[in-house]
Amino acid sequence: MNLEDLKYPIGKPNIPKVINPEHIKTWIEVIENFPSELDYLTKNLSKSQLDTCYRDGGWTIRQVIHHCADSHHNSYTRFKWTLTEEAPIIKAYYEDRWAELFDSKFAPINLSINSLKALHAKWTYFLKGLTETDLEKYFIHPDGNEKVKLNENIGIYAWHCQHHYEHINQLLIRKKWK
């Protein structure tokens, strides 16, 4: 596999210009199911396997799982800001630095798996209650002052779930651990 395929095993995000209710429904289902699918994928991995990088120069499986919990928590908060403030400028964070923190490198994965299960249950409930007007609201990402509508962000995070799931899944296949 080439480096680009290892970095983006499902390709880069491709969010349609026109987002319809079926897109939203499908994306919410991905977000809803991600924690249990990730749990099932990783529940029998050894410490050594969890500490294996999915690619040269990439994160370990453990770091990927903790990253998902961190990133999805941040995203959920961004949704709340967007619905309670007018076009908020969100706080970006250095995900690479967060991945190097002690908890990301060494904590048991069940801490983040359990966090993801609780967060995604609440997040999914929240997302299913958004109106078409809500979905058109946006936040400003400070990198490039990019406007990100909530409907787009649902698609981005459905992609994010699948993206990181496949990082782990493809490693397990390559190593014949699955």
SULRAFEN-V734268 format. One record per run of one state. SS is the DSSP state (hx for helix, st for strand, lp for the rest). FROM is the first residue (numbers start at 1). TO is the last residue. If there is no record, write none. Layout:
SS&FROM&TO ; SS&FROM&TO
This chain:
lp&1&2 ; hx&3&7 ; lp&8&20 ; hx&21&42 ; lp&43&46 ; hx&47&50 ; lp&51&52 ; st&53&53 ; lp&54&59 ; st&60&60 ; hx&61&84 ; lp&85&88 ; st&89&89 ; lp&90&94 ; hx&95&99 ; lp&100&101 ; hx&102&106 ; lp&107&108 ; hx&109&128 ; lp&129&131 ; hx&132&136 ; lp&137&137 ; st&138&141 ; lp&142&145 ; st&146&149 ; hx&150&174 ; lp&175&178
